[in-house]
Amino acid sequence: MSKPVLNCFMLLALGISLASCRDSKTLEENQQLKAHVLQLQKDAGDLGNRVDVLTKENADLNAQIEQLKKKPAGKKKTAKPKSLRKSSPPRNRP
């Protein structure tokens, strides 16, 4: 075989080996990214469930607040001015 044809085959073999190396790295990277995406989707689902729970809890607490606002407050004693308060009789001092 002639030298240019041999060089062409060597370049072709080198190109194929580099391409397969890139493909394996790309495949490995894709697998890692897919695993990461799955984990993120799971986390997003968990967070969505947590938001639902907190929304329900918030609604329950708001309902309790409204019930407490509707309850009538007990009668409060009004403060009397000092001049109207009963005073104790004067003491006999020796």
Phi and psi in degrees as a GROMACS rama.xvg file:
@    title "Ramachandran Plot"
@    xaxis  label "Phi"
@    yaxis  label "Psi"
@TYPE xy
-85.8427  159.76  SER-2
-63.8236  -41.801  LYS-3
-63.7784  -35.8309  PRO-4
-68.8068  -40.4897  VAL-5
-63.2055  -43.0704  LEU-6
-62.9025  -37.5792  ASN-7
-64.2821  -43.4251  CYS-8
-64.6424  -39.2665  PHE-9
-66.3341  -42.2925  MET-10
-64.4046  -39.8092  LEU-11
-63.598  -44.052  LEU-12
-64.348  -41.9441  ALA-13
-65.258  -41.1513  LEU-14
-63.6032  -41.791  GLY-15
-65.2886  -41.8036  ILE-16
-66.7168  -38.9015  SER-17
-66.6214  -39.9416  LEU-18
-64.2572  -42.2747  ALA-19
-67.4234  -35.0268  SER-20
-64.5959  -44.6141  CYS-21
-63.2949  -40.6305  ARG-22
-62.3185  -42.3599  ASP-23
-67.6455  -38.6052  SER-24
-66.3009  -41.016  LYS-25
-64.3599  -42.5216  THR-26
-62.958  -42.4055  LEU-27
-64.1991  -43.1081  GLU-28
-64.096  -40.6256  GLU-29
-62.5074  -40.5684  ASN-30
-64.0413  -41.0754  GLN-31
-64.4254  -42.0313  GLN-32
-66.2057  -38.3426  LEU-33
-62.8082  -42.6516  LYS-34
-63.0483  -39.7379  ALA-35
-66.3335  -41.56  HIS-36
-62.6917  -42.4611  VAL-37
-61.3792  -40.7064  LEU-38
-65.3341  -42.3086  GLN-39
-64.2728  -38.5032  LEU-40
-64.9805  -40.2344  GLN-41
-63.9467  -44.6808  LYS-42
-62.2455  -40.4483  ASP-43
-63.4732  -39.8753  ALA-44
-63.8093  -42.0571  GLY-45
-63.2269  -42.3221  ASP-46
-66.6367  -36.7352  LEU-47
-62.4111  -41.5569  GLY-48
-64.1435  -40.2953  ASN-49
-64.0452  -39.9322  ARG-50
-62.6571  -41.6863  VAL-51
-61.2783  -43.4813  ASP-52
-63.2289  -45.1397  VAL-53
-67.9527  -33.4736  LEU-54
-64.9583  -42.5978  THR-55
-65.056  -42.8478  LYS-56
-62.4805  -40.2037  GLU-57
-63.4112  -42.4086  ASN-58
-63.4299  -41.0157  ALA-59
-62.8109  -42.9704  ASP-60
-66.4005  -37.9879  LEU-61
-64.7362  -37.0385  ASN-62
-64.4152  -40.9076  ALA-63
-63.8403  -39.9504  GLN-64
-61.6733  -44.4555  ILE-65
-63.2606  -39.1239  GLU-66
-64.8942  -40.6643  GLN-67
-68.35  -32.4551  LEU-68
-68.4243  -32.4853  LYS-69
-77.9942  -23.6258  LYS-70
-64.6961  133.933  LYS-71
-71.9459  138.516  PRO-72
-76.7447  148.013  ALA-73
-65.6104  159.402  GLY-74
-65.06  133.096  LYS-75
-99.3915  143.088  LYS-76
-75.8922  136.025  LYS-77
-88.4996  142.18  THR-78
-77.9445  131.779  ALA-79
-93.6467  148.28  LYS-80
-62.8521  154.435  PRO-81
-58.8745  -33.797  LYS-82
-69.4306  -23.3951  SER-83
-94.2783  -7.36405  LEU-84
-71.0105  148.105  ARG-85
-73.3629  135.595  LYS-86
-109.565  151.52  SER-87
-74.6457  151.377  SER-88
-62.4938  150.611  PRO-89
-61.8609  144.176  PRO-90
-84.5901  147.733  ARG-91
-84.7556  116.972  ASN-92
-104.051  138.289  ARG-93
